[in-house]
């Protein structure tokens, strides 16, 4: 319940991009028991599920949308909507568009390549047990994110957009994701840091489990496509700039160029073009109250996968 004793409403939102029907159906099937559980535990009142599609062509036909709606309504969903954006909005823009449609007290963001544990939504909601908590992050399996967190309070530097629960007030006071500067990587880091700058806490809830379908290379590392290599490099430079670390902008730019990867060189070029146009955001947090740069990460890590 919220501070007034009312049971909050929840929207679960998913941004799609060229995902196959089978994958979407698997996610929806996993959400059914999770929604039924959170409503059974009286932690949530009305539940809606919103899917936004950034694919070049609609991923779902009208009949497939109706089939998903039927199965989700049977699980206790009050509203299911599918929005075809007709352009690639990225994770930041797509989630912002869905924020505008949600009309709920709480919003759960889940990646389309995730599958919910039956207690996922209930545990995320239980993690939102203090009015000053703005974002609750779920635990990704089988590759748990290595970010450090406080074992007593759950407080952490930032929450992954693969699975997070957000208060409506946070969306309103921060303006949501910064889609002008982050297309699909570090949008969650920036959103989390701005949430903390606004006075809210970001916490990790290990009991809220979600399976995140990652692909590994022969060395056991997460496979990164060319788009990921480019956008992650672009986002790193933007994070360093936006959070008042010009020293890191120069250091990382030099390192990216020296890597010899065309995607890295392209990212540096794009950043420098924006800088020349004066098209970069005003830096935030010059005192470093929330921004945390540890090596090439945005938090201290508990472990490394390549050890």
Backbone as JSON, one array per atom type, in Angstrom:
{
  "sequence": "XXXXXXXXXXXXXXXXXXXXXXXXXXXXXXXXXXXXXXXXXXXXXXXXXXXXXXXXXXXXXXXXXXXXXXXXXXXXXXXXXXXXXXXXXXXXXXXXXXXXXXXXXXXXXXXXXXXXXXXXXXXXXXXXXXXXXXXXXXXXXXXXXXXXXXXXXXXXXXXXXXXXXXXXXXXXXXXXXXXXXXXXXXXXXXXXXXXXXXXXXXXXXXXXXXXXXXXXXXXXXXXXXXXXXXXXXXXXXXXXXXXXXXXXXXXXXXXXXXXXXXXXXXXXXXXXXXXXXXXXXXXXXXXXXXXXXXXXXXXXXXXXXXX",
  "N": [[0.83, -1.2, 0.0], [0.3, 2.35, -0.51], [1.39, 5.51, 1.0], [-1.0, 6.53, 1.86], [-2.54, 4.37, 2.39], [-3.75, 3.22, 0.22], [-4.04, 0.79, -2.4], [-1.57, 0.53, -4.77], [-1.49, 1.07, -8.37], [-0.16, -0.72, -11.22], [1.96, -0.69, -14.04], [3.33, -2.74, -16.49], [5.93, -2.54, -18.68], [7.28, -3.05, -21.96], [9.75, -2.78, -24.39], [10.0, -3.49, -27.74], [12.08, -4.79, -30.4], [12.33, -5.99, -33.43], [11.72, -8.56, -32.47], [10.95, -12.04, -32.23], [7.79, -13.74, -32.47], [7.6, -16.02, -30.82], [9.4, -15.49, -28.72], [8.22, -13.24, -27.57], [5.8, -14.3, -26.73], [6.75, -16.12, -24.81], [7.75, -14.39, -22.85], [5.35, -13.07, -22.14], [3.92, -15.26, -21.15], [5.41, -15.83, -18.88], [4.95, -13.56, -17.41], [2.3, -13.79, -16.66], [1.86, -15.62, -14.3], [3.4, -14.08, -12.49], [2.0, -11.68, -12.34], [-0.46, -12.59, -11.4], [0.39, -13.45, -8.87], [1.33, -11.08, -7.56], [-1.02, -9.68, -7.36], [-2.58, -11.45, -5.89], [-1.24, -11.3, -3.46], [-2.06, -8.87, -2.67], [-0.57, -6.58, -3.13], [-0.67, -4.94, -5.25], [-3.11, -3.19, -7.16], [-4.88, -2.52, -9.86], [-3.52, -3.78, -12.92], [-1.62, -3.17, -15.79], [-0.36, -4.05, -19.02], [2.0, -2.97, -21.26], [3.22, -2.83, -24.51], [5.68, -1.6, -26.61], [6.66, -1.11, -29.92], [9.53, -0.88, -31.76], [10.32, -1.85, -34.18], [11.08, -2.17, -37.75], [8.89, -3.15, -39.16], [5.64, -4.15, -37.98], [5.87, -6.32, -35.18], [3.89, -7.91, -34.29], [0.8, -9.29, -35.35], [-2.66, -8.24, -35.72], [-4.25, -10.33, -34.82], [-2.47, -11.77, -33.24], [-1.95, -9.93, -31.26], [-4.46, -9.85, -30.03], [-4.58, -12.47, -29.07], [-2.53, -12.47, -27.16], [-3.61, -10.56, -25.44], [-5.89, -11.89, -24.51], [-4.75, -14.03, -23.02], [-3.32, -12.62, -21.06], [-5.3, -11.11, -19.76], [-6.67, -13.18, -18.58], [-4.9, -13.76, -16.58], [-5.24, -11.71, -14.86], [-4.78, -9.14, -15.76], [-5.76, -5.83, -16.36], [-5.59, -4.21, -18.53], [-4.24, -4.4, -21.77], [-2.04, -3.19, -24.12], [-0.72, -2.62, -27.36], [1.71, -0.86, -29.06], [2.74, 0.36, -32.09], [5.55, 1.95, -33.07], [6.59, 2.77, -35.49], [9.11, 3.65, -36.05], [12.54, 3.48, -35.01], [12.84, 3.82, -31.7], [14.69, 3.36, -29.79], [15.82, 2.19, -26.52], [15.53, 4.19, -24.57], [13.82, 6.24, -25.7], [11.62, 4.64, -26.43], [10.75, 3.62, -23.93], [10.08, 6.04, -22.69], [7.91, 6.84, -24.27], [6.09, 4.85, -23.57], [5.88, 5.36, -20.84], [4.29, 7.63, -20.92], [1.89, 6.55, -21.57], [1.21, 4.94, -19.49], [-0.16, 5.64, -16.96], [-0.16, 4.86, -14.23], [0.62, 4.1, -10.75], [3.02, 2.82, -10.22], [5.69, 1.67, -12.29], [6.91, -1.03, -14.05], [9.76, -1.92, -15.76], [10.75, -4.14, -18.2], [13.02, -6.07, -20.02], [12.58, -7.41, -23.36], [13.88, -9.83, -23.74], [13.8, -11.13, -21.37], [12.59, -13.26, -18.72], [10.11, -13.72, -16.37], [10.41, -14.62, -12.95], [7.95, -16.29, -10.94], [7.53, -14.79, -8.58], [8.57, -12.34, -9.1], [7.4, -9.66, -9.58], [6.04, -9.25, -7.18], [8.16, -9.26, -5.32], [9.68, -7.11, -6.24], [7.87, -5.05, -5.66], [7.73, -5.3, -2.88], [10.26, -4.42, -2.29], [9.96, -1.72, -2.58], [9.52, -0.29, -0.15], [9.77, 2.06, 1.21], [9.08, 5.48, 1.15], [11.03, 7.08, 0.08], [12.44, 5.56, -1.63], [13.06, 5.3, -4.98], [13.58, 3.72, -7.23], [13.61, 0.25, -7.82], [15.65, -2.47, -8.38], [15.72, -5.57, -10.14], [17.08, -8.93, -9.78], [19.23, -10.32, -12.07], [19.43, -13.37, -13.75], [21.03, -16.04, -15.62], [23.4, -14.66, -15.31], [24.31, -12.64, -13.0], [24.23, -9.15, -12.43], [27.27, -7.51, -11.67], [27.39, -5.22, -10.01], [28.18, -3.43, -7.02], [26.42, -3.41, -3.89], [24.7, -2.22, -0.97], [24.56, -4.4, 1.69], [22.73, -4.3, 3.76], [20.82, -2.28, 3.27], [20.34, -2.35, 0.55], [20.96, -0.31, -1.18], [22.33, 1.03, -4.16], [24.53, 2.05, -6.88], [23.32, 2.38, -9.42], [20.48, 1.28, -11.38], [19.72, -1.46, -13.45], [18.17, -1.25, -16.61], [17.13, -3.56, -17.62], [15.47, -4.81, -15.84], [13.5, -3.18, -13.79], [11.7, -1.4, -11.21], [9.75, 1.48, -10.98], [8.8, 4.52, -9.38], [5.96, 6.57, -10.09], [6.24, 9.29, -9.38], [8.97, 9.69, -9.63], [9.39, 9.51, -12.37], [7.98, 11.77, -13.16], [9.38, 13.89, -11.9], [11.96, 13.71, -12.91], [11.67, 13.65, -15.62], [11.87, 11.33, -16.99], [13.67, 9.03, -19.12], [16.73, 10.17, -20.64], [16.42, 10.68, -23.65], [17.48, 12.24, -25.64], [20.2, 12.14, -25.45], [21.0, 9.55, -24.88], [20.68, 6.66, -26.52], [20.41, 3.8, -26.37], [22.13, 2.64, -24.52], [23.45, 3.05, -21.26], [21.37, 4.74, -20.66], [19.87, 3.88, -18.53], [21.7, 4.1, -16.4], [22.17, 6.88, -16.31], [19.5, 7.73, -15.81], [19.1, 6.6, -13.29], [21.07, 7.94, -11.77], [20.18, 10.6, -11.96], [17.78, 10.28, -10.66], [18.69, 9.76, -8.06], [19.99, 12.2, -7.57], [17.73, 13.74, -7.35], [16.9, 13.13, -4.85], [15.93, 10.63, -4.24], [16.23, 7.11, -3.4], [18.03, 4.39, -4.91], [17.65, 1.03, -5.16], [18.73, -2.39, -4.84], [17.17, -5.5, -5.25], [17.64, -8.57, -4.37], [15.93, -10.79, -4.13], [14.05, -10.51, -6.08], [13.75, -12.04, -8.88], [14.82, -12.5, -12.26], [15.08, -14.08, -15.38], [17.55, -13.44, -17.71], [18.16, -13.55, -21.0], [21.07, -13.97, -22.14], [23.7, -14.13, -24.6], [26.67, -16.01, -24.88], [30.16, -15.87, -25.73], [32.79, -18.13, -26.98], [34.71, -17.81, -24.96], [33.27, -17.37, -22.74], [32.3, -14.84, -22.37], [29.9, -12.16, -22.59], [28.35, -11.86, -25.67], [28.89, -9.23, -27.96], [27.36, -7.25, -30.3], [27.94, -5.24, -33.3], [26.4, -2.91, -33.1], [26.03, -2.7, -30.35], [28.68, -2.33, -29.53], [29.22, 0.16, -30.7], [27.17, 1.93, -29.62], [27.54, 1.64, -26.85], [30.08, 2.72, -26.53], [29.64, 5.35, -27.42], [27.79, 6.14, -25.49], [29.36, 5.99, -23.17], [31.18, 8.11, -23.46], [29.36, 10.19, -23.39], [28.32, 9.93, -20.8], [30.6, 10.53, -19.24], [30.97, 13.2, -20.01], [28.46, 14.39, -19.3], [28.42, 14.07, -16.56], [30.39, 15.71, -15.57], [33.15, 15.03, -16.0], [35.55, 15.82, -17.66], [38.15, 14.96, -17.94], [37.97, 12.21, -18.2], [36.56, 12.06, -20.56], [38.49, 12.81, -22.45], [40.49, 10.88, -21.97], [39.1, 8.45, -22.45], [38.28, 8.84, -25.08], [40.71, 8.84, -26.46], [41.54, 6.23, -25.91], [39.53, 4.74, -27.16], [39.87, 5.39, -29.87], [42.43, 4.34, -30.18], [41.89, 1.66, -30.01], [41.37, 0.61, -32.48], [39.01, -0.31, -33.54], [36.45, 0.13, -35.89], [33.85, 0.92, -35.09], [34.3, 2.14, -32.63], [35.9, 4.35, -33.36], [34.04, 5.69, -34.92], [32.14, 6.37, -32.99], [33.56, 8.19, -31.39], [34.0, 10.19, -33.28], [31.36, 11.02, -33.78], [30.68, 12.04, -31.28], [32.51, 14.2, -31.07], [31.62, 15.78, -33.16], [29.17, 16.61, -32.18], [30.07, 18.05, -29.97], [31.43, 20.13, -31.27], [29.28, 21.44, -32.44], [28.11, 22.51, -30.25], [26.23, 20.98, -29.01], [25.84, 19.49, -26.64], [24.84, 18.23, -23.42], [24.26, 20.23, -20.42], [26.67, 19.88, -17.93], [26.25, 17.8, -15.01], [26.21, 17.36, -11.41], [28.88, 18.21, -10.44], [30.34, 17.95, -8.09], [30.42, 15.28, -7.66], [28.51, 13.77, -6.18], [26.72, 11.67, -6.72], [27.58, 10.45, -9.07], [29.61, 7.82, -10.2], [32.56, 6.61, -11.2], [34.35, 3.89, -11.91], [37.12, 2.59, -13.0], [36.23, 1.46, -16.12], [33.62, 1.3, -15.48], [30.4, 2.05, -13.92], [30.05, 1.81, -11.29], [31.37, 0.34, -8.29], [32.47, -3.04, -8.55], [31.5, -6.31, -7.51], [32.56, -8.69, -8.4], [34.28, -10.15, -11.22], [33.54, -11.41, -14.45], [35.48, -12.47, -16.04], [37.54, -13.46, -14.55]],
  "CA": [[0.0, 0.0, 0.0], [1.04, 3.6, -0.49], [1.37, 6.2, 2.26], [-2.39, 6.8, 2.24], [-3.23, 3.11, 2.59], [-4.37, 2.75, -1.01], [-3.24, -0.18, -3.14], [-1.13, 1.2, -6.0], [-1.63, 0.42, -9.67], [1.12, -1.08, -11.82], [2.08, -0.94, -15.48], [4.53, -3.46, -16.92], [6.16, -2.1, -20.06], [8.3, -3.77, -22.7], [10.06, -2.2, -25.69], [10.4, -4.53, -28.68], [12.76, -4.44, -31.65], [12.52, -7.16, -34.28], [11.65, -9.79, -31.69], [10.08, -13.07, -32.78], [6.56, -13.99, -31.72], [7.83, -17.03, -29.78], [10.04, -14.83, -27.59], [7.23, -12.36, -26.94], [4.85, -15.18, -26.05], [7.41, -16.66, -23.62], [7.75, -13.33, -21.84], [3.97, -12.89, -21.67], [3.56, -16.43, -20.35], [6.06, -15.72, -17.57], [4.34, -12.45, -16.67], [1.0, -14.19, -16.13], [1.95, -16.02, -12.89], [3.94, -12.99, -11.68], [0.9, -10.74, -12.13], [-1.42, -13.25, -10.52], [0.94, -13.49, -7.52], [1.38, -9.77, -6.93], [-2.4, -9.3, -7.05], [-2.99, -12.33, -4.8], [-0.64, -10.79, -2.23], [-2.68, -7.55, -2.43], [0.44, -5.54, -3.19], [-1.01, -4.12, -6.41], [-4.5, -3.23, -7.6], [-4.99, -2.72, -11.3], [-2.28, -4.05, -13.63], [-1.66, -3.07, -17.24], [0.85, -4.45, -19.73], [2.15, -2.14, -22.45], [4.34, -3.18, -25.37], [5.97, -0.64, -27.66], [7.43, -1.81, -30.96], [10.41, -0.02, -32.56], [10.75, -2.6, -35.36], [10.71, -1.56, -39.03], [7.54, -3.63, -39.44], [5.05, -4.64, -36.73], [6.26, -7.66, -34.76], [2.67, -8.65, -33.97], [-0.41, -9.04, -36.13], [-3.82, -7.94, -34.88], [-4.68, -11.57, -34.19], [-1.51, -12.12, -32.2], [-2.2, -8.99, -30.16], [-5.66, -10.3, -29.33], [-4.26, -13.69, -28.36], [-1.78, -12.06, -25.96], [-4.54, -9.88, -24.55], [-6.74, -12.91, -23.87], [-3.99, -14.77, -22.01], [-2.95, -11.74, -19.95], [-6.52, -10.8, -19.02], [-6.96, -14.36, -17.75], [-3.98, -13.72, -15.44], [-5.61, -10.6, -13.99], [-4.43, -7.85, -16.34], [-6.93, -5.01, -16.68], [-5.41, -3.54, -19.81], [-3.07, -4.74, -22.56], [-1.97, -2.38, -25.33], [0.45, -2.77, -28.22], [1.92, 0.37, -29.81], [3.76, 0.29, -33.13], [6.11, 3.3, -33.16], [6.9, 3.05, -36.9], [10.51, 4.08, -36.13], [13.33, 2.94, -33.9], [12.88, 4.79, -30.62], [15.69, 2.99, -28.8], [15.24, 1.84, -25.23], [15.16, 5.4, -23.85], [12.63, 6.84, -26.29], [10.5, 3.71, -26.34], [10.22, 3.61, -22.56], [9.42, 7.32, -22.44], [6.59, 6.8, -24.92], [5.22, 3.99, -22.77], [5.61, 6.1, -19.59], [3.2, 8.56, -21.18], [0.65, 5.77, -21.71], [1.04, 4.02, -18.36], [-1.21, 6.11, -16.05], [-0.14, 4.0, -13.06], [1.44, 4.58, -9.65], [4.32, 2.18, -10.36], [5.97, 1.16, -13.63], [7.97, -2.03, -14.14], [10.37, -2.02, -17.07], [11.35, -5.46, -18.38], [13.52, -6.32, -21.37], [11.85, -8.47, -24.04], [14.6, -11.1, -23.65], [13.75, -11.56, -19.97], [11.46, -14.1, -18.33], [9.88, -13.4, -14.97], [10.13, -15.57, -11.88], [6.58, -16.02, -10.48], [7.49, -13.83, -7.48], [9.32, -11.15, -9.5], [6.71, -8.39, -9.35], [5.76, -9.13, -5.75], [9.39, -8.9, -4.62], [10.0, -5.73, -6.61], [6.98, -4.16, -4.9], [8.16, -5.33, -1.47], [11.45, -3.6, -2.19], [9.54, -0.32, -2.6], [8.89, -0.2, 1.16], [10.08, 3.35, 1.8], [8.67, 6.5, 0.19], [12.19, 7.72, -0.52], [12.97, 4.65, -2.65], [12.48, 5.66, -6.27], [13.77, 2.64, -8.2], [14.02, -1.05, -7.3], [16.2, -3.29, -9.46], [15.65, -7.02, -9.97], [18.31, -9.73, -9.91], [19.29, -11.01, -13.35], [20.03, -14.7, -13.77], [22.07, -16.67, -14.79], [24.54, -13.76, -15.12], [23.93, -11.55, -12.12], [25.05, -7.97, -12.64], [28.22, -7.48, -10.57], [27.44, -3.96, -9.26], [28.17, -3.49, -5.57], [25.23, -2.86, -3.23], [24.74, -2.3, 0.48], [23.88, -5.65, 2.09], [21.67, -4.02, 4.72], [19.78, -1.41, 2.72], [20.14, -2.59, -0.88], [21.33, 0.86, -1.97], [23.33, 0.78, -5.19], [24.81, 3.22, -7.7], [22.33, 2.53, -10.49], [19.65, 0.11, -11.62], [19.68, -1.88, -14.84], [16.87, -1.16, -17.28], [16.62, -4.88, -17.99], [14.38, -5.13, -14.92], [13.42, -2.21, -12.7], [10.39, -0.87, -10.82], [9.93, 2.92, -10.83], [7.65, 5.29, -8.93], [5.47, 7.6, -11.01], [6.8, 10.58, -9.0], [10.33, 9.78, -10.16], [9.26, 9.8, -13.8], [7.52, 13.14, -13.3], [10.36, 14.89, -11.48], [13.18, 13.61, -13.72], [11.35, 13.71, -17.04], [12.09, 10.02, -17.6], [14.99, 8.79, -19.69], [17.28, 11.24, -21.47], [16.5, 10.09, -24.99], [18.24, 13.13, -26.51], [21.62, 11.88, -25.32], [21.27, 8.12, -24.71], [19.74, 5.93, -27.37], [20.09, 2.47, -25.86], [23.06, 2.21, -23.48], [23.67, 4.02, -20.17], [20.16, 5.5, -20.34], [19.46, 3.48, -17.19], [22.65, 4.68, -15.45], [21.84, 8.31, -16.21], [18.19, 7.86, -15.16], [19.3, 6.27, -11.87], [21.83, 9.01, -11.11], [19.31, 11.77, -11.83], [16.83, 9.93, -9.6], [19.38, 9.97, -6.78], [20.17, 13.65, -7.41], [16.42, 14.28, -6.96], [16.65, 12.81, -3.45], [15.41, 9.27, -4.08], [17.18, 6.01, -3.33], [17.99, 3.31, -5.9], [18.01, -0.16, -4.38], [18.8, -3.7, -5.48], [16.35, -6.48, -4.52], [18.08, -9.88, -4.87], [14.85, -11.79, -4.14], [13.24, -10.3, -7.29], [14.58, -12.72, -9.86], [14.39, -12.53, -13.65], [16.05, -14.72, -16.28], [17.92, -12.57, -18.81], [18.7, -14.47, -22.0], [22.29, -13.44, -22.73], [24.49, -15.04, -25.42], [28.07, -15.98, -24.51], [31.12, -16.32, -26.73], [33.53, -19.32, -26.51], [35.48, -17.48, -23.76], [32.35, -17.16, -21.63], [31.94, -13.43, -22.27], [28.66, -11.79, -23.28], [28.59, -11.45, -27.04], [28.52, -7.85, -28.27], [27.27, -6.95, -31.73], [28.53, -3.96, -33.69], [25.58, -1.82, -32.56], [26.34, -2.57, -28.92], [30.02, -1.75, -29.42], [29.13, 1.59, -31.02], [26.34, 2.7, -28.7], [28.12, 1.65, -25.51], [31.18, 3.69, -26.57], [29.02, 6.66, -27.51], [27.18, 6.43, -24.19], [30.42, 6.2, -22.18], [31.66, 9.48, -23.61], [28.3, 11.1, -22.95], [28.26, 9.86, -19.34], [31.73, 11.28, -18.7], [30.7, 14.62, -20.22], [27.28, 14.86, -18.57], [28.68, 14.07, -15.13], [31.48, 16.62, -15.24], [34.47, 14.4, -15.98], [36.22, 16.05, -18.95], [39.38, 14.17, -17.99], [37.63, 10.89, -18.72], [36.2, 12.21, -21.98], [39.72, 12.8, -23.25], [41.16, 9.59, -21.79], [38.35, 7.4, -23.12], [38.32, 9.1, -26.52], [42.01, 8.36, -26.95], [41.54, 4.77, -25.83], [38.63, 4.2, -28.18], [40.53, 5.53, -31.16], [43.57, 3.43, -30.19], [41.44, 0.27, -30.09], [41.37, 0.19, -33.87], [37.69, -0.76, -33.97], [35.74, 1.19, -36.62], [32.7, 1.4, -34.31], [34.82, 3.06, -31.62], [36.3, 5.59, -34.04], [32.8, 6.36, -35.34], [31.51, 6.94, -31.79], [34.34, 9.39, -31.02], [33.73, 11.2, -34.3], [30.01, 11.54, -33.56], [30.73, 12.87, -30.08], [33.23, 15.43, -31.37], [30.75, 16.59, -34.02], [28.19, 17.24, -31.28], [30.77, 19.05, -29.18], [31.7, 21.27, -32.14], [28.01, 22.15, -32.66], [27.58, 22.98, -28.97], [25.03, 20.18, -28.83], [26.03, 18.57, -25.53], [24.07, 18.69, -22.26], [24.94, 20.91, -19.33], [27.16, 18.88, -16.96], [25.59, 17.67, -13.71], [26.9, 16.74, -10.29], [30.32, 18.45, -10.49], [30.98, 17.51, -6.85], [30.47, 13.83, -7.63], [27.68, 13.22, -5.1], [26.13, 10.39, -7.11], [28.32, 9.84, -10.19], [30.65, 6.9, -9.75], [33.33, 6.04, -12.31], [35.35, 2.96, -11.38], [37.64, 2.03, -14.24], [35.29, 1.76, -17.2], [32.3, 0.96, -14.96], [29.68, 3.14, -13.26], [29.9, 1.4, -9.89], [32.31, -0.7, -7.89], [31.96, -4.38, -8.85], [31.79, -7.36, -6.52], [33.31, -9.75, -9.05], [34.42, -10.02, -12.66], [33.24, -12.68, -15.1], [36.64, -12.98, -16.77], [38.59, -13.91, -13.63]],
  "C": [[0.86, 1.25, 0.0], [0.87, 4.28, 0.87], [-0.04, 6.47, 2.76], [-3.2, 5.53, 2.46], [-3.9, 2.56, 1.36], [-3.45, 1.74, -1.7], [-2.86, 0.44, -4.47], [-1.44, 0.39, -7.26], [-0.25, 0.22, -10.27], [0.98, -1.22, -13.33], [3.39, -1.68, -15.71], [4.76, -3.1, -18.37], [7.4, -2.76, -20.65], [8.49, -3.08, -24.04], [10.64, -3.28, -26.6], [11.21, -3.95, -29.83], [13.1, -5.73, -32.39], [12.55, -8.47, -33.49], [10.63, -10.75, -32.32], [8.88, -13.31, -31.87], [6.8, -14.98, -30.58], [8.45, -16.41, -28.53], [9.06, -13.94, -26.83], [6.22, -13.19, -26.15], [5.45, -15.78, -24.78], [7.44, -15.62, -22.5], [6.35, -13.15, -21.26], [3.53, -14.04, -20.78], [4.18, -16.37, -18.96], [5.45, -14.59, -16.74], [3.01, -12.85, -16.04], [1.05, -14.61, -14.67], [2.47, -14.91, -11.98], [2.86, -11.96, -11.36], [-0.14, -11.33, -11.18], [-0.92, -13.24, -9.07], [0.9, -12.12, -6.84], [-0.03, -9.28, -6.59], [-2.95, -10.16, -5.92], [-2.48, -11.83, -3.47], [-1.14, -9.4, -1.88], [-1.65, -6.44, -2.36], [0.13, -4.52, -4.28], [-2.5, -4.27, -6.7], [-4.57, -3.53, -9.08], [-3.6, -2.88, -11.93], [-2.52, -3.88, -15.13], [-0.33, -3.55, -17.8], [0.88, -3.68, -21.04], [3.38, -2.59, -23.22], [4.47, -2.13, -26.46], [6.94, -1.23, -28.65], [8.19, -0.81, -31.83], [10.87, -0.7, -33.84], [10.37, -1.86, -36.65], [9.3, -1.93, -39.47], [6.96, -4.18, -38.14], [5.47, -6.09, -36.42], [5.04, -8.53, -34.52], [1.55, -8.28, -34.94], [-1.56, -8.72, -35.18], [-4.29, -9.19, -34.14], [-3.75, -11.98, -33.06], [-1.65, -11.19, -30.99], [-3.39, -9.45, -29.35], [-5.41, -11.58, -28.54], [-3.49, -13.4, -27.07], [-2.72, -11.39, -24.96], [-5.41, -10.89, -23.8], [-5.99, -13.63, -22.75], [-3.64, -13.89, -20.81], [-4.16, -11.33, -19.12], [-6.89, -11.96, -18.1], [-6.07, -14.41, -16.51], [-4.27, -12.54, -14.51], [-5.23, -9.23, -14.51], [-5.7, -7.1, -16.73], [-6.83, -4.39, -18.07], [-4.14, -4.05, -20.47], [-3.12, -3.92, -23.84], [-0.66, -2.61, -26.04], [0.55, -1.53, -29.09], [3.04, 0.14, -30.83], [4.27, 1.69, -33.38], [6.41, 3.72, -34.59], [8.28, 3.69, -37.08], [11.24, 3.54, -34.9], [13.5, 4.01, -32.83], [14.0, 4.5, -29.61], [15.03, 2.64, -27.48], [14.77, 3.08, -24.48], [13.87, 6.01, -24.4], [11.42, 5.95, -26.2], [9.89, 3.67, -24.96], [9.55, 4.93, -22.2], [8.03, 7.36, -23.06], [5.61, 5.96, -24.11], [4.92, 4.62, -21.41], [4.38, 6.98, -19.77], [1.85, 7.85, -21.28], [0.28, 5.02, -20.43], [-0.08, 4.39, -17.41], [-1.3, 5.25, -14.79], [0.76, 4.59, -12.0], [2.87, 4.05, -9.75], [4.46, 1.67, -11.79], [7.13, 0.17, -13.55], [8.45, -2.09, -15.58], [11.07, -3.37, -17.16], [11.79, -5.6, -19.83], [12.74, -7.46, -22.03], [12.58, -9.81, -24.05], [14.74, -11.57, -22.21], [12.51, -12.41, -19.73], [11.32, -14.02, -16.81], [9.74, -14.64, -14.1], [8.71, -15.28, -11.38], [6.48, -14.99, -9.36], [8.17, -12.5, -7.85], [8.61, -9.86, -9.11], [6.4, -8.18, -7.88], [7.0, -8.69, -4.99], [9.87, -7.51, -5.0], [9.15, -4.75, -5.79], [7.35, -4.15, -3.42], [9.43, -4.51, -1.26], [11.15, -2.11, -2.14], [8.84, 0.0, -1.27], [9.17, 1.1, 1.88], [9.77, 4.41, 0.75], [9.83, 7.17, -0.5], [12.9, 6.81, -1.53], [12.27, 4.95, -3.97], [12.54, 4.57, -7.31], [14.21, 1.39, -7.46], [14.46, -1.9, -8.48], [16.08, -4.77, -9.13], [17.0, -7.68, -10.19], [18.27, -10.53, -11.2], [20.02, -12.35, -13.2], [20.06, -15.2, -15.22], [23.29, -15.78, -14.58], [24.08, -12.56, -14.3], [24.82, -10.35, -12.39], [25.97, -7.79, -11.44], [28.28, -6.19, -9.77], [27.42, -4.2, -7.75], [26.86, -2.92, -5.05], [25.39, -3.05, -1.73], [23.94, -3.51, 0.94], [22.73, -5.42, 3.06], [20.5, -3.27, 4.08], [19.44, -1.69, 1.27], [20.56, -1.43, -1.76], [22.46, 0.54, -2.94], [23.48, 2.01, -6.07], [23.73, 3.46, -8.75], [21.61, 1.21, -10.69], [19.6, -0.19, -13.11], [18.27, -1.8, -15.4], [16.35, -2.48, -17.78], [15.45, -5.28, -17.1], [14.4, -4.14, -13.77], [11.98, -1.8, -12.45], [10.59, 0.59, -10.44], [8.65, 3.56, -10.3], [7.26, 6.32, -9.99], [6.08, 8.96, -10.68], [8.21, 10.77, -9.55], [10.3, 10.14, -11.64], [8.89, 11.27, -13.99], [8.62, 14.14, -12.97], [11.65, 14.84, -12.3], [12.92, 13.8, -15.2], [11.59, 12.4, -17.76], [13.5, 9.89, -18.13], [15.42, 9.96, -20.58], [17.5, 10.7, -22.88], [17.28, 10.97, -25.96], [19.72, 12.78, -26.52], [21.99, 10.41, -25.17], [20.22, 7.33, -25.48], [19.39, 4.57, -26.77], [21.11, 1.92, -24.87], [23.32, 3.37, -22.53], [22.46, 4.91, -19.92], [19.68, 5.15, -18.94], [20.39, 4.03, -16.11], [22.32, 6.15, -15.22], [20.52, 8.52, -15.49], [18.33, 7.61, -13.66], [20.03, 7.41, -11.15], [20.99, 10.27, -10.96], [18.22, 11.53, -10.78], [17.45, 10.16, -8.24], [19.63, 11.46, -6.53], [18.87, 14.32, -6.97], [16.04, 13.91, -5.53], [16.07, 11.43, -3.2], [16.54, 8.26, -3.97], [16.96, 5.04, -4.49], [18.48, 2.06, -5.19], [17.94, -1.42, -5.23], [18.04, -4.7, -4.62], [16.7, -7.88, -5.02], [16.99, -10.94, -4.93], [13.92, -11.63, -5.34], [14.03, -10.82, -8.48], [13.95, -12.71, -11.26], [15.48, -13.23, -14.46], [16.28, -13.79, -17.46], [18.71, -13.39, -19.81], [19.89, -13.84, -22.73], [22.99, -14.53, -23.54], [25.96, -14.88, -25.07], [28.95, -16.45, -25.65], [31.91, -17.51, -26.18], [34.37, -19.07, -25.25], [34.59, -17.21, -22.55], [31.96, -15.71, -21.42], [30.64, -13.18, -23.04], [29.0, -11.29, -24.67], [28.08, -10.03, -27.28], [28.51, -7.65, -29.77], [27.84, -5.58, -32.02], [27.73, -2.78, -33.12], [25.87, -1.61, -31.09], [27.7, -1.93, -28.71], [29.96, -0.24, -29.66], [28.38, 2.36, -29.94], [26.88, 2.72, -27.28], [29.29, 2.63, -25.44], [30.64, 5.12, -26.6], [28.46, 7.08, -26.15], [28.23, 6.7, -23.11], [30.95, 7.63, -22.25], [30.63, 10.49, -23.12], [28.18, 11.09, -21.42], [29.38, 10.69, -18.72], [31.51, 12.78, -18.85], [29.58, 15.11, -19.32], [27.53, 14.93, -17.08], [30.06, 14.66, -14.8], [32.83, 15.94, -15.08], [35.15, 14.59, -17.34], [37.52, 15.27, -19.07], [39.12, 12.79, -18.57], [37.2, 10.95, -20.18], [37.45, 12.11, -22.84], [40.42, 11.45, -23.16], [40.44, 8.5, -22.57], [38.34, 7.6, -24.63], [39.61, 8.56, -27.12], [42.06, 6.85, -26.95], [40.67, 4.13, -26.89], [39.26, 4.28, -29.56], [41.67, 4.52, -31.28], [43.16, 1.97, -30.31], [41.47, -0.27, -31.51], [40.03, -0.29, -34.39], [36.96, 0.37, -34.69], [34.56, 1.76, -35.83], [33.14, 2.39, -33.24], [35.2, 4.4, -32.24], [35.07, 6.39, -34.46], [32.12, 7.03, -34.16], [32.23, 8.21, -31.36], [34.06, 10.52, -32.01], [32.37, 11.85, -34.08], [29.98, 12.45, -32.33], [31.4, 14.21, -30.36], [32.41, 16.35, -32.27], [29.71, 17.31, -33.16], [28.86, 18.33, -30.44], [31.02, 20.31, -30.01], [30.45, 22.1, -32.4], [27.48, 22.79, -31.38], [26.33, 22.23, -28.58], [25.23, 19.11, -27.75], [25.3, 19.11, -24.3], [24.92, 19.44, -21.24], [25.4, 19.89, -18.31], [26.44, 18.97, -15.62], [26.58, 17.18, -12.66], [28.42, 16.96, -10.31], [31.06, 18.01, -9.23], [31.05, 16.0, -6.72], [29.67, 13.2, -6.51], [27.1, 11.85, -5.45], [26.93, 9.68, -8.2], [29.48, 9.01, -9.65], [31.31, 6.27, -10.98], [34.45, 5.19, -11.71], [35.92, 2.2, -12.57], [36.73, 2.45, -15.38], [33.86, 1.42, -16.78], [31.71, 2.16, -14.21], [29.31, 2.77, -11.83], [31.06, 0.47, -9.57], [31.67, -2.06, -8.16], [32.4, -5.38, -7.79], [32.67, -8.45, -7.1], [33.39, -9.45, -10.53], [34.2, -11.38, -13.29], [34.47, -13.29, -15.76], [37.78, -13.39, -15.84], [38.71, -15.43, -13.66]]
}
